[in-house]
Amino acid sequence: MQVTVIIAGTLASFVGWWVVSAGRRDVWRLMPWVLGGMGLAAVTARPPVAASEVADGVAFAVGVLSGIALYVGTRVFVWAASHWQPFRRDVMEKYQEAAEISLAESLVLSLVVMVPAEELFWRGLVQGRAAETLAAGAAATIAWLGYIVANASSRSLPIVAGAVVGGALWGLLAWWSGGVLASLASHILWTGLMLAYPPGTGWRGRRRAERT
């Protein structure tokens, strides 16, 4: 059952991002359903483990610190990469999409549905299942590569870059802690900061100003 869920979920994510990138559906109206379904299927197929190698409190604290560090690093990267016009254009497009709904709604959909679902699926199910038969490092690598492939169909440089860098970090956290708590805390904090305080664009601030 777990293998079937992994294959179906990976295909669903790939197709979902492809549909969004083709302009056929709005990301906020489609991907929460796709990713939420993947998360529910992952929990059903393999109940998640918070942390088996370290204490839950340690896993959570390290996850929070890594999320902050990733956000700071992302700000620096976006500042440098924004001089490359294709990347800057894609960043602005993503924040334009985010601005189509309220900040509160985007935070709820992302932090309550999409991010937890991704962690439960990729780090909880895919990485956990692979670790049953492979070395922990190989399992983390497989989950990381699958995450990149699933997000590549978005045809968005920021999303793919986030999958490459963030996916590597969250896979390492899951490997180190033996569960999803650390990667979940890191992913939630990073995503929340990225939505509330976008690096290098000022789009959210301009949108708030336009509404006042």
Backbone bond lengths (Angstrom), bond angles and torsions (degrees), N, CA, C in turn:
res aa  C-N    CA-C-N  psi(-1)  N-CA   C-N-CA  omega(-1)  CA-C   N-CA-C  phi
1 M - - - 1.462 - - 1.529 111.97 -
2 Q 1.339 116.26 -40.74 1.457 120.03 -177.36 1.525 111.49 -61.90
3 V 1.305 117.00 -42.58 1.465 120.65 179.88 1.527 110.31 -63.87
4 T 1.310 116.41 -40.78 1.466 120.54 179.03 1.528 110.92 -62.19
5 V 1.315 116.29 -43.87 1.464 120.95 179.08 1.521 110.36 -64.22
6 I 1.326 117.32 -40.39 1.466 121.12 179.48 1.527 110.81 -61.60
7 I 1.330 116.54 -47.22 1.467 120.35 -179.23 1.526 110.52 -64.68
8 A 1.333 116.52 -46.66 1.463 120.64 -178.44 1.525 111.03 -64.38
9 G 1.324 117.38 -41.81 1.457 120.85 -179.31 1.511 112.42 -66.91
10 T 1.320 117.00 -41.25 1.465 120.84 178.40 1.519 110.67 -62.27
11 L 1.325 116.70 -45.01 1.467 120.93 178.32 1.526 111.01 -64.05
12 A 1.336 117.02 -40.72 1.460 120.65 179.89 1.523 111.01 -62.26
13 S 1.329 116.48 -43.32 1.461 119.98 179.01 1.518 111.39 -65.26
14 F 1.325 116.71 -43.84 1.463 121.05 179.60 1.526 110.92 -61.27
15 V 1.329 116.50 -47.57 1.462 120.54 -179.02 1.527 110.47 -67.03
16 G 1.331 117.08 -40.48 1.453 120.44 179.77 1.514 112.40 -59.46
17 W 1.328 116.85 -48.19 1.463 119.93 178.61 1.523 111.40 -65.78
18 W 1.323 116.76 -33.34 1.471 119.62 177.64 1.529 110.63 -64.96
19 V 1.322 116.84 -43.54 1.466 121.24 178.83 1.524 110.42 -62.02
20 V 1.328 116.46 -42.34 1.471 120.36 177.86 1.519 110.82 -64.01
21 S 1.329 116.75 -44.92 1.469 120.25 -177.80 1.525 111.56 -66.25
22 A 1.336 116.88 -26.36 1.465 120.80 177.97 1.517 111.97 -82.03
23 G 1.330 117.19 -3.56 1.455 121.04 178.26 1.510 114.41 79.55
24 R 1.322 117.60 15.36 1.467 120.34 -177.05 1.521 112.34 -86.33
25 R 1.311 117.50 -22.99 1.458 121.47 177.96 1.529 109.05 -142.84
26 D 1.322 115.48 152.11 1.456 121.47 175.98 1.530 109.34 -78.96
27 V 1.317 116.30 137.26 1.457 120.71 -175.94 1.527 112.10 -58.23
28 W 1.332 117.18 -38.15 1.463 120.60 -176.46 1.521 112.52 -76.35
29 R 1.318 117.15 -17.65 1.465 120.37 179.46 1.519 112.62 -97.20
30 L 1.322 116.91 -17.19 1.468 120.01 -178.04 1.521 113.34 -108.48
31 M 1.336 117.61 -52.75 1.459 120.11 -169.81 1.523 114.78 -66.04
32 P 1.346 120.33 -32.79 1.466 116.72 174.44 1.526 112.87 -59.15
33 W 1.342 116.95 -36.12 1.455 120.59 177.46 1.527 111.48 -69.70
34 V 1.331 115.61 -43.90 1.470 119.56 -179.44 1.524 110.82 -64.14
35 L 1.331 115.74 -52.92 1.459 119.45 -177.56 1.522 111.89 -69.22
36 G 1.343 116.01 -37.59 1.456 118.49 177.28 1.523 111.97 -61.02
37 G 1.325 116.23 -40.54 1.457 119.96 176.25 1.519 112.09 -63.49
38 M 1.333 115.96 -39.38 1.466 119.97 177.26 1.524 111.00 -62.77
39 G 1.338 116.23 -41.59 1.459 119.77 -179.87 1.517 112.46 -64.80
40 L 1.322 116.62 -43.78 1.467 120.38 178.47 1.525 111.14 -63.13
41 A 1.332 115.79 -42.27 1.461 119.29 178.70 1.525 111.06 -64.05
42 A 1.336 115.96 -38.14 1.466 120.26 -179.85 1.528 111.35 -64.25
43 V 1.338 116.62 -43.52 1.465 120.83 179.70 1.522 110.64 -64.66
44 T 1.327 116.31 -38.35 1.460 120.48 178.93 1.524 111.31 -66.38
45 A 1.328 115.60 -41.91 1.464 119.97 -177.53 1.522 112.61 -75.38
46 R 1.348 115.83 -34.65 1.462 119.37 -176.93 1.528 108.71 -150.10
47 P 1.320 119.10 101.94 1.463 121.16 178.93 1.531 110.71 -55.59
48 P 1.325 118.55 132.74 1.456 121.21 -175.20 1.530 113.02 -72.04
49 V 1.318 115.10 153.92 1.464 122.88 175.22 1.521 107.47 -113.18
50 A 1.316 117.69 131.14 1.469 120.69 -179.05 1.521 110.22 -67.48
51 A 1.327 117.21 -55.84 1.471 122.17 178.94 1.525 108.17 -166.55
52 S 1.309 116.59 127.47 1.457 120.39 -179.37 1.522 113.16 -111.67
53 E 1.341 117.11 -14.15 1.464 121.15 -177.01 1.526 113.04 -102.87
54 V 1.313 117.48 -20.76 1.467 122.27 178.95 1.521 108.37 -138.43
55 A 1.321 116.56 168.51 1.460 120.74 177.50 1.524 110.13 -66.77
56 D 1.328 115.67 148.89 1.461 119.76 -178.63 1.527 111.53 -57.82
57 G 1.327 117.19 -41.02 1.458 120.72 -179.87 1.512 112.50 -62.55
58 V 1.318 116.03 -39.45 1.465 120.13 178.05 1.523 110.15 -66.71
59 A 1.319 116.46 -43.99 1.464 120.85 179.13 1.525 110.55 -59.77
60 F 1.332 116.45 -43.98 1.466 120.27 -179.43 1.525 110.90 -65.20
61 A 1.323 117.42 -44.64 1.467 121.00 -178.39 1.523 111.27 -63.36
62 V 1.317 116.86 -44.12 1.463 120.29 178.88 1.526 110.06 -65.37
63 G 1.319 117.01 -38.31 1.458 120.25 177.24 1.515 111.71 -61.30
64 V 1.325 117.36 -44.94 1.465 121.25 178.74 1.525 110.96 -61.57
65 L 1.317 116.77 -47.64 1.461 120.33 -179.43 1.525 111.25 -62.33
66 S 1.327 116.59 -40.29 1.467 119.62 -179.74 1.521 110.93 -68.39
67 G 1.342 117.42 -34.26 1.460 120.28 176.98 1.521 111.69 -63.89
68 I 1.341 115.82 -41.83 1.468 119.81 177.25 1.521 110.39 -64.76
69 A 1.333 116.09 -44.58 1.467 120.07 179.98 1.520 111.17 -62.18
70 L 1.328 116.62 -40.05 1.465 119.89 179.41 1.521 110.55 -65.86
71 Y 1.320 117.38 -38.41 1.458 120.54 178.71 1.525 111.02 -64.39
72 V 1.324 116.66 -44.70 1.474 120.25 177.83 1.523 110.06 -61.13
73 G 1.330 116.08 -45.13 1.458 119.61 178.43 1.519 112.00 -63.14
74 T 1.339 116.95 -36.22 1.458 120.42 178.66 1.523 111.15 -65.68
75 R 1.312 116.87 -40.76 1.464 120.41 178.19 1.527 110.52 -59.66
76 V 1.316 115.87 -43.26 1.468 119.97 179.39 1.525 109.94 -65.29
77 F 1.325 116.35 -44.35 1.460 120.18 -179.21 1.526 111.58 -63.34
78 V 1.340 116.73 -45.72 1.465 119.97 -179.62 1.513 110.97 -62.87
79 W 1.331 116.53 -38.88 1.469 119.88 177.78 1.530 110.23 -59.62
80 A 1.343 116.23 -43.84 1.465 119.52 -179.34 1.523 111.53 -72.59
81 A 1.355 116.45 -43.17 1.469 120.38 -175.90 1.519 112.69 -74.66
82 S 1.337 117.85 -17.94 1.460 120.10 -177.91 1.522 112.44 -66.84
83 H 1.338 116.50 -13.91 1.458 119.39 175.35 1.536 110.88 -73.95
84 W 1.344 116.31 -13.69 1.464 121.29 176.16 1.528 107.25 -93.97
85 Q 1.296 117.53 112.77 1.453 122.42 -169.95 1.526 114.37 -56.86
86 P 1.354 120.37 -44.31 1.470 118.91 179.13 1.523 112.95 -57.96
87 F 1.330 117.06 -39.74 1.459 120.01 179.99 1.524 110.17 -68.69
88 R 1.321 117.00 -44.99 1.459 120.11 179.58 1.528 110.91 -60.78
89 R 1.338 116.80 -39.74 1.460 120.44 179.46 1.528 110.43 -62.69
90 D 1.340 116.80 -44.68 1.457 120.04 -179.41 1.528 111.54 -65.55
91 V 1.323 116.89 -38.24 1.466 120.10 177.84 1.519 110.11 -61.40
92 M 1.333 116.73 -46.79 1.455 120.64 -179.67 1.523 111.19 -63.23
93 E 1.319 117.45 -37.75 1.469 120.48 178.90 1.524 110.84 -63.64
94 K 1.320 116.81 -40.49 1.460 119.98 -179.47 1.520 111.06 -66.15
95 Y 1.323 117.53 -40.13 1.457 119.06 179.73 1.524 111.68 -75.94
96 Q 1.318 117.41 -24.47 1.465 119.63 171.18 1.526 109.79 -65.40
97 E 1.325 116.82 -40.81 1.458 120.64 177.13 1.522 110.42 -64.09
98 A 1.341 116.51 -41.85 1.457 120.35 179.48 1.520 111.09 -63.18
99 A 1.342 116.27 -34.11 1.464 120.80 -177.28 1.519 112.62 -77.20
100 E 1.334 118.20 -5.31 1.460 120.56 178.35 1.523 111.62 -72.89
101 I 1.333 117.17 -17.54 1.459 121.43 174.46 1.521 107.85 -125.27
102 S 1.314 117.22 168.45 1.458 120.28 -178.43 1.525 110.55 -68.29
103 L 1.336 114.97 158.01 1.461 119.40 177.53 1.518 110.24 -60.03
104 A 1.339 116.84 -41.52 1.459 120.07 -179.44 1.529 111.20 -60.14
105 E 1.344 116.18 -43.90 1.466 119.38 -179.21 1.516 111.49 -66.67
106 S 1.333 117.07 -41.49 1.460 119.52 179.44 1.526 111.22 -65.12
107 L 1.337 116.85 -36.14 1.465 120.04 178.33 1.525 111.02 -67.48
108 V 1.327 116.80 -42.24 1.467 119.99 179.86 1.525 110.64 -64.48
109 L 1.327 116.80 -49.25 1.461 120.05 -178.68 1.524 111.30 -61.78
110 S 1.330 116.66 -39.30 1.461 120.44 -177.93 1.522 112.57 -76.07
111 L 1.342 116.35 -51.42 1.463 120.39 -170.21 1.520 114.01 -83.99
112 V 1.346 116.71 -23.06 1.459 119.81 -179.93 1.529 111.83 -97.49
113 V 1.333 116.38 -30.35 1.467 119.71 -175.03 1.530 112.17 -112.27
114 M 1.338 117.40 -63.84 1.459 120.96 -166.24 1.526 113.30 -69.86
115 V 1.318 117.06 -49.04 1.472 119.77 -177.98 1.530 111.84 -65.60
116 P 1.338 119.30 -51.18 1.470 117.64 177.26 1.523 113.18 -57.22
117 A 1.345 116.48 -38.63 1.463 119.57 179.98 1.519 111.16 -63.08
118 E 1.341 117.11 -42.71 1.457 119.83 178.58 1.524 111.36 -62.17
119 E 1.328 116.87 -43.75 1.466 119.19 -179.02 1.521 111.72 -66.84
120 L 1.324 116.94 -41.68 1.464 120.12 178.86 1.525 111.16 -63.18
121 F 1.332 115.86 -37.09 1.466 119.24 -178.84 1.530 111.62 -77.47
122 W 1.340 117.25 -56.66 1.465 120.21 -171.13 1.519 113.06 -77.20
123 R 1.316 118.18 -48.10 1.454 119.92 -178.69 1.527 111.65 -88.02
124 G 1.336 117.38 -34.22 1.455 118.67 -179.36 1.515 113.26 -78.28
125 L 1.342 116.33 -53.70 1.461 120.19 -176.24 1.516 113.01 -85.71
126 V 1.345 117.52 -58.63 1.468 120.20 -173.69 1.527 111.21 -63.66
127 Q 1.325 116.64 -52.78 1.463 119.31 -178.47 1.523 111.20 -67.61
128 G 1.332 116.32 -40.39 1.459 119.22 179.41 1.514 112.58 -64.48
129 R 1.323 116.78 -42.11 1.471 120.47 179.31 1.524 110.84 -66.71
130 A 1.329 116.87 -42.59 1.465 119.95 -179.82 1.525 111.48 -64.41
131 A 1.330 117.05 -32.99 1.463 120.95 -178.75 1.518 112.72 -68.99
132 E 1.335 117.22 -14.49 1.469 119.90 178.07 1.523 111.79 -70.48
133 T 1.318 116.39 -26.42 1.469 119.58 -176.15 1.524 112.93 -122.15
134 L 1.320 117.51 -12.36 1.459 121.42 -177.69 1.522 110.83 -123.05
135 A 1.308 116.13 167.15 1.461 120.47 174.09 1.522 108.90 -63.63
136 A 1.327 116.10 152.83 1.465 120.80 -175.41 1.525 111.96 -58.81
137 G 1.340 116.44 -38.74 1.462 119.68 178.77 1.518 112.43 -65.39
138 A 1.325 115.90 -41.01 1.459 120.02 178.47 1.527 110.54 -65.84
139 A 1.329 117.21 -38.90 1.462 121.13 178.66 1.522 110.69 -63.28
140 A 1.335 116.67 -42.68 1.469 120.67 178.46 1.523 110.59 -63.60
141 T 1.325 116.52 -38.70 1.466 120.90 -179.73 1.526 111.14 -66.28
142 I 1.318 117.14 -41.83 1.461 121.11 179.13 1.528 110.65 -62.41
143 A 1.335 116.30 -45.59 1.469 119.83 179.09 1.524 110.78 -63.22
144 W 1.325 116.71 -39.44 1.468 121.95 179.39 1.520 110.89 -63.70
145 L 1.329 117.27 -47.03 1.463 120.74 -179.63 1.522 111.22 -65.24
146 G 1.327 117.43 -40.24 1.459 120.13 177.37 1.518 111.59 -62.86
147 Y 1.315 116.34 -39.93 1.465 121.68 178.45 1.529 110.64 -62.46
148 I 1.312 116.64 -42.20 1.467 120.70 178.74 1.525 110.50 -64.16
149 V 1.322 116.93 -47.17 1.471 121.09 -179.13 1.525 110.45 -60.10
150 A 1.330 117.12 -44.29 1.461 120.91 -178.36 1.523 111.83 -63.19
151 N 1.331 116.95 -34.04 1.465 121.17 -179.42 1.523 113.17 -88.11
152 A 1.326 117.36 -15.72 1.463 120.54 -177.70 1.513 112.05 -63.62
153 S 1.334 117.18 -28.06 1.469 119.76 -178.26 1.527 112.03 -70.71
154 S 1.326 117.71 -10.11 1.466 120.20 174.55 1.518 111.44 -66.72
155 R 1.335 115.63 -21.26 1.465 122.42 -178.45 1.534 110.95 53.05
156 S 1.329 114.44 35.70 1.462 121.55 -179.93 1.518 108.88 -120.98
157 L 1.322 116.88 122.07 1.459 120.61 -179.03 1.524 112.64 -59.29
158 P 1.344 120.41 -44.29 1.466 119.54 179.37 1.531 112.91 -63.17
159 I 1.335 117.22 -40.27 1.459 119.68 -178.88 1.522 110.82 -67.43
160 V 1.328 116.49 -43.31 1.465 119.75 179.42 1.529 110.56 -66.33
161 A 1.331 116.85 -41.29 1.470 120.27 178.12 1.526 110.11 -61.95
162 G 1.338 116.64 -40.65 1.451 120.02 177.44 1.519 111.99 -63.82
163 A 1.330 116.73 -37.99 1.462 120.53 178.41 1.522 111.31 -67.06
164 V 1.328 116.29 -38.32 1.469 120.18 -179.24 1.526 110.86 -68.39
165 V 1.317 116.37 -53.94 1.468 120.53 -174.96 1.523 111.17 -78.25
166 G 1.342 115.83 -52.93 1.455 118.84 179.93 1.517 111.87 -62.76
167 G 1.333 116.83 -42.66 1.453 120.11 179.85 1.523 112.25 -59.91
168 A 1.332 116.36 -37.64 1.468 119.77 177.68 1.525 110.78 -64.99
169 L 1.333 116.44 -45.38 1.466 120.33 179.62 1.522 111.57 -62.62
170 W 1.333 116.96 -47.97 1.465 119.68 -176.76 1.518 111.68 -68.04
171 G 1.325 117.08 -32.10 1.454 119.58 174.44 1.517 111.86 -66.35
172 L 1.335 116.76 -40.09 1.467 120.98 177.39 1.525 111.25 -64.57
173 L 1.338 115.93 -40.05 1.461 119.45 178.70 1.527 111.41 -64.01
174 A 1.337 115.97 -42.26 1.462 119.65 178.30 1.523 110.93 -65.67
175 W 1.312 117.07 -38.13 1.470 122.56 177.19 1.520 110.28 -63.54
176 W 1.311 116.36 -48.59 1.469 121.64 -177.30 1.527 112.12 -65.29
177 S 1.334 116.08 -42.72 1.468 120.13 -173.26 1.518 113.77 -89.72
178 G 1.317 116.78 -19.97 1.454 120.02 -177.09 1.513 113.39 74.20
179 G 1.327 116.47 30.85 1.459 120.39 -179.68 1.514 111.30 -174.70
180 V 1.331 115.92 -170.25 1.467 120.45 -173.58 1.526 113.64 -105.96
181 L 1.324 118.79 -5.53 1.460 119.94 -175.11 1.519 112.56 -62.08
182 A 1.323 117.49 -46.68 1.466 120.97 -177.72 1.520 111.29 -65.17
183 S 1.322 117.07 -46.23 1.463 120.06 -179.40 1.520 110.81 -67.63
184 L 1.328 117.34 -35.26 1.461 120.86 179.03 1.525 111.04 -66.22
185 A 1.334 117.10 -44.68 1.462 120.73 178.42 1.519 110.86 -62.03
186 S 1.321 116.65 -42.76 1.463 121.60 179.78 1.518 111.40 -64.11
187 H 1.316 116.56 -47.46 1.463 122.22 -176.94 1.529 111.01 -65.27
188 I 1.339 116.95 -42.89 1.463 120.67 -179.97 1.520 110.97 -64.13
189 L 1.325 117.12 -46.36 1.466 119.94 -178.11 1.516 111.02 -64.97
190 W 1.314 117.36 -44.85 1.471 120.84 179.60 1.516 111.36 -61.12
191 T 1.323 116.91 -46.53 1.459 120.44 -179.00 1.527 111.05 -64.52
192 G 1.322 117.00 -42.84 1.452 120.18 179.09 1.519 112.34 -60.78
193 L 1.320 116.74 -43.38 1.466 120.69 178.50 1.522 111.06 -66.92
194 M 1.326 116.67 -38.39 1.463 120.25 179.83 1.527 111.51 -64.85
195 L 1.329 117.70 -34.79 1.459 120.96 179.34 1.527 111.52 -78.98
196 A 1.326 116.76 -41.74 1.465 120.07 -176.19 1.515 112.50 -77.88
197 Y 1.327 116.77 -35.07 1.463 121.62 -177.88 1.528 109.70 -131.48
198 P 1.336 116.99 73.47 1.474 121.13 -175.68 1.523 111.84 -58.66
199 P 1.310 117.68 132.81 1.463 120.31 179.44 1.525 112.71 -80.53
200 G 1.302 115.65 129.65 1.464 120.76 168.38 1.498 117.17 75.32
201 T 1.373 118.79 8.12 1.459 118.39 -177.32 1.518 112.69 -123.80
202 G 1.334 116.74 -39.72 1.447 120.35 -176.00 1.515 113.01 69.04
203 W 1.355 116.99 12.18 1.464 119.61 -173.11 1.517 111.62 -64.68
204 R 1.311 117.41 -44.81 1.459 119.75 -177.47 1.524 110.00 -63.16
205 G 1.346 115.96 -39.91 1.454 119.07 178.81 1.510 111.62 -64.52
206 R 1.334 118.56 -40.33 1.465 121.19 178.65 1.521 110.01 -65.16
207 R 1.338 116.05 -37.41 1.451 118.61 -179.39 1.519 110.85 -65.68
208 R 1.340 117.37 -41.33 1.447 120.18 178.49 1.515 110.97 -63.69
209 A 1.337 115.33 -38.91 1.459 119.66 -179.93 1.533 111.00 -64.84
210 E 1.339 116.40 -37.75 1.459 120.02 -179.58 1.523 111.90 -67.24
211 R 1.342 116.82 -26.14 1.462 119.75 -177.86 1.525 112.16 -84.06
212 T 1.339 117.63 -16.14 1.454 120.28 -178.13 1.510 110.79 -89.15
